[in-house]
């Protein structure tokens, strides 16, 4: 076996390292007025404006890097409309798809 084949064999036997998810962000899209405070005050910079609009015509934030969210909830603390909040998770390795939750039309 040559060197490249040995490296490929080792890589296939080594389990892929998964990143622990530290926080989950919840959005209530219908409450968002697109002020951007959550994006501006997010320490790990994991939020950005979505290209979509809510029912009131505002761009709402979206989570672009779920693994980077710490769950600190500064986004929720600065949101004047209570449209977003984060929860810190301990010892979780949830799949990326389950990290951000969008609550469309939830309790208003």
Rosetta silent file (secondary structure, phi, psi, omega in degrees, C-alpha in Angstrom):
SEQUENCE: XXXXXXXXXXXXXXXXXXXXXXXXXXXXXXXXXXXXXXXXXXXXXXXXXXXXXXXXXXXXXXXXXXXXXXXXXXXXXXXXXXXXXXXXXXXXXXXXXXXXXXXXXXXX
SCORE:     score description
SCORE:     0.000 S_00000001
   1 L     0.000  137.194  178.535    0.000    0.000    0.000 S_00000001
   2 L   -88.085  176.350 -173.471    1.297    3.437   -0.826 S_00000001
   3 H   -61.579  -41.143 -179.502    1.196    6.439    1.469 S_00000001
   4 H   -65.188  -39.156  179.096   -2.027    7.920    0.019 S_00000001
   5 H   -68.097  -37.335  177.949   -3.890    4.630    0.418 S_00000001
   6 H   -64.661  -42.011  179.189   -2.717    4.308    4.035 S_00000001
   7 H   -65.389  -39.784  178.965   -3.936    7.833    4.847 S_00000001
   8 H   -65.182  -39.056  179.036   -7.309    7.143    3.219 S_00000001
   9 H   -65.931  -41.167  178.342   -7.657    3.924    5.212 S_00000001
  10 H   -64.946  -41.419 -178.783   -6.841    5.739    8.470 S_00000001
  11 H   -64.716  -36.161 -179.248   -9.305    8.532    7.686 S_00000001
  12 H   -73.729  -23.595  179.957  -12.105    6.062    7.058 S_00000001
  13 H   -89.119  -23.109 -179.448  -11.458    4.332   10.399 S_00000001
  14 L   -79.584  125.355  179.298  -11.203    7.512   12.461 S_00000001
  15 L   -66.421  141.446 -179.454  -14.635    8.679   13.655 S_00000001
  16 L   -70.594  134.086 -178.176  -15.547   12.133   12.441 S_00000001
  17 L   -76.573  125.569  178.518  -15.356   14.708   15.201 S_00000001
  18 L  -102.905  141.747  179.226  -18.712   16.340   15.857 S_00000001
  19 L   -85.344  137.877  178.168  -19.026   19.791   17.317 S_00000001
  20 L   -76.168  134.899  174.814  -21.147   20.190   20.395 S_00000001
  21 E   -84.833  126.364 -176.137  -24.086   22.524   20.057 S_00000001
  22 E  -101.858  -18.495 -178.208  -24.028   24.944   22.963 S_00000001
  23 E  -150.941  156.156  177.110  -27.152   26.979   22.304 S_00000001
  24 E  -124.089  135.218  179.092  -30.486   26.978   20.508 S_00000001
  25 E  -107.529  134.041  177.569  -32.097   30.093   19.068 S_00000001
  26 E  -114.800  132.274 -179.318  -35.871   30.446   18.838 S_00000001
  27 E  -116.010  138.592  167.257  -37.484   32.983   16.498 S_00000001
  28 L  -111.990   91.564 -171.542  -41.036   34.326   16.476 S_00000001
  29 H   -59.430  -37.076 -176.482  -40.982   35.662   12.937 S_00000001
  30 H   -68.380  -21.465  178.236  -44.383   37.341   13.116 S_00000001
  31 H   -87.069  -19.781 -172.802  -43.232   39.599   15.990 S_00000001
  32 L   -69.940  134.813  175.530  -39.979   40.740   14.370 S_00000001
  33 L  -111.472    9.135  173.238  -39.814   44.301   13.020 S_00000001
  34 L    72.524   30.404 -178.482  -36.291   43.960   11.616 S_00000001
  35 L   -69.468  -30.174  177.983  -34.509   46.371   13.957 S_00000001
  36 L    85.817    4.983  178.978  -31.310   44.298   13.872 S_00000001
  37 H   -60.198  -40.551 -178.804  -30.452   44.638   17.576 S_00000001
  38 H   -61.831  -38.162 -179.942  -30.115   40.865   17.904 S_00000001
  39 H   -70.650  -44.228 -176.964  -27.627   40.782   15.036 S_00000001
  40 H   -66.217  -35.299 -174.776  -25.630   43.759   16.298 S_00000001
  41 L  -100.057    7.176  179.152  -25.296   42.496   19.878 S_00000001
  42 L   -76.027  112.243 -177.587  -24.630   38.809   19.167 S_00000001
  43 L   -59.602  -44.921 -179.444  -21.121   38.127   20.589 S_00000001
  44 L   -83.939    1.829  176.857  -20.283   35.114   18.368 S_00000001
  45 L    56.638   51.866 -178.277  -21.828   36.815   15.278 S_00000001
  46 L  -103.454    1.390 -179.776  -24.014   33.857   14.274 S_00000001
  47 E  -111.514  149.013  172.432  -27.070   35.851   13.146 S_00000001
  48 E  -151.397  164.899  178.670  -27.764   37.724    9.926 S_00000001
  49 E   -71.406  138.797  175.244  -30.820   39.094    8.148 S_00000001
  50 E   -78.309  157.614  175.546  -32.790   36.602    6.112 S_00000001
  51 E   -84.312   -7.426  179.266  -33.700   37.439    2.525 S_00000001
  52 E   -86.566  163.080  178.380  -37.297   36.458    3.357 S_00000001
  53 E  -118.497  148.816  175.381  -39.973   38.780    4.737 S_00000001
  54 L   -86.003 -175.526 -176.045  -42.472   38.188    7.524 S_00000001
  55 L   -65.410  -18.673  178.950  -46.204   38.947    7.275 S_00000001
  56 L   -95.373   -1.594  177.159  -45.567   42.612    8.156 S_00000001
  57 L    91.031   15.745 -179.809  -42.954   43.045    5.432 S_00000001
  58 L  -102.773  145.572  169.752  -39.817   43.029    7.587 S_00000001
  59 E   -74.301  137.086  179.605  -36.647   41.022    7.104 S_00000001
  60 E  -114.016  160.769 -178.753  -36.114   38.816   10.125 S_00000001
  61 E   -74.835  159.941  173.658  -32.854   37.300   11.429 S_00000001
  62 E  -139.444  155.340 -179.680  -31.669   33.796   10.710 S_00000001
  63 E   -88.161  117.998 -177.093  -29.027   31.616   12.316 S_00000001
  64 L   -97.995  -21.020 -178.981  -26.074   31.179    9.945 S_00000001
  65 L  -139.045   82.309 -176.436  -23.718   29.234   12.200 S_00000001
  66 H   -58.578  -33.928 -179.063  -25.589   27.016   14.687 S_00000001
  67 H   -68.085  -20.897 -178.054  -22.390   25.502   16.084 S_00000001
  68 H   -86.672  -14.749 -178.209  -21.180   28.969   17.054 S_00000001
  69 L   -68.492  130.243  179.927  -24.212   29.903   19.158 S_00000001
  70 L   -97.007  -10.123 -178.093  -23.391   29.929   22.860 S_00000001
  71 L    75.109   23.617 -176.132  -26.965   30.368   24.065 S_00000001
  72 L   -69.460  -21.929  178.455  -26.065   33.553   25.928 S_00000001
  73 L    68.268   21.559  173.149  -29.482   35.101   25.074 S_00000001
  74 H   -65.387  -32.273  177.006  -28.149   38.603   24.442 S_00000001
  75 H   -58.411  -44.633  179.873  -30.227   38.548   21.269 S_00000001
  76 H   -70.946  -35.064 -179.712  -33.344   38.056   23.375 S_00000001
  77 H   -67.845  -33.653 -179.051  -32.359   40.606   25.992 S_00000001
  78 H   -89.866  -11.960 -177.530  -31.937   43.361   23.402 S_00000001
  79 L   -73.360  116.777 -178.625  -35.008   42.486   21.312 S_00000001
  80 L   -72.576  -15.952 -176.382  -37.690   45.122   22.016 S_00000001
  81 L  -109.784    6.723 -179.687  -40.450   42.894   20.607 S_00000001
  82 L    53.570   42.472 -177.188  -39.534   39.579   22.284 S_00000001
  83 L   -94.198   -7.060 -176.432  -39.225   37.987   18.842 S_00000001
  84 E  -148.426  146.602  170.255  -36.073   35.989   19.589 S_00000001
  85 E  -157.260  158.519 -179.214  -34.454   34.194   22.479 S_00000001
  86 E  -124.293  150.862  179.062  -31.676   31.691   23.013 S_00000001
  87 E  -126.560  131.532  178.708  -31.316   28.798   25.410 S_00000001
  88 E   -80.802  132.279  178.205  -27.997   27.433   26.616 S_00000001
  89 E  -107.176  143.451  176.121  -27.639   23.670   26.273 S_00000001
  90 E  -110.770  128.241  174.363  -25.359   21.540   28.381 S_00000001
  91 E    55.312   51.377  179.553  -23.716   18.469   26.901 S_00000001
  92 E  -121.838  145.749  174.150  -25.772   18.307   23.723 S_00000001
  93 L  -133.312   60.834  179.947  -24.823   17.339   20.211 S_00000001
  94 L   -68.544  151.455  174.783  -28.059   17.999   18.345 S_00000001
  95 L   -64.251  152.465 -176.983  -28.068   17.864   14.577 S_00000001
  96 H   -56.771  -36.794 -176.340  -27.651   21.183   12.849 S_00000001
  97 H   -64.265  -25.458 -176.565  -31.190   21.091   11.413 S_00000001
  98 H   -93.936    3.336 -171.614  -32.721   21.103   14.899 S_00000001
  99 L   -78.409  -40.992  179.408  -30.710   24.010   16.250 S_00000001
 100 E  -104.093  133.883  179.202  -32.810   26.991   15.138 S_00000001
 101 E  -117.464  133.044  178.731  -36.516   26.963   15.688 S_00000001
 102 E  -110.963  123.648 -179.308  -38.883   29.311   13.902 S_00000001
 103 L  -106.158   92.613 -179.723  -42.191   30.018   15.579 S_00000001
 104 L   -84.050  119.502  176.235  -44.465   31.438   12.869 S_00000001
 105 L    70.410   22.392  178.188  -47.596   32.998   14.310 S_00000001
 106 L   -70.241  177.078 -177.082  -46.961   31.749   17.846 S_00000001
 107 L   -36.967  124.590 -177.271  -48.509   33.528   20.823 S_00000001
 108 L  -107.440    0.000    0.000  -48.600   37.210   19.966 S_00000001
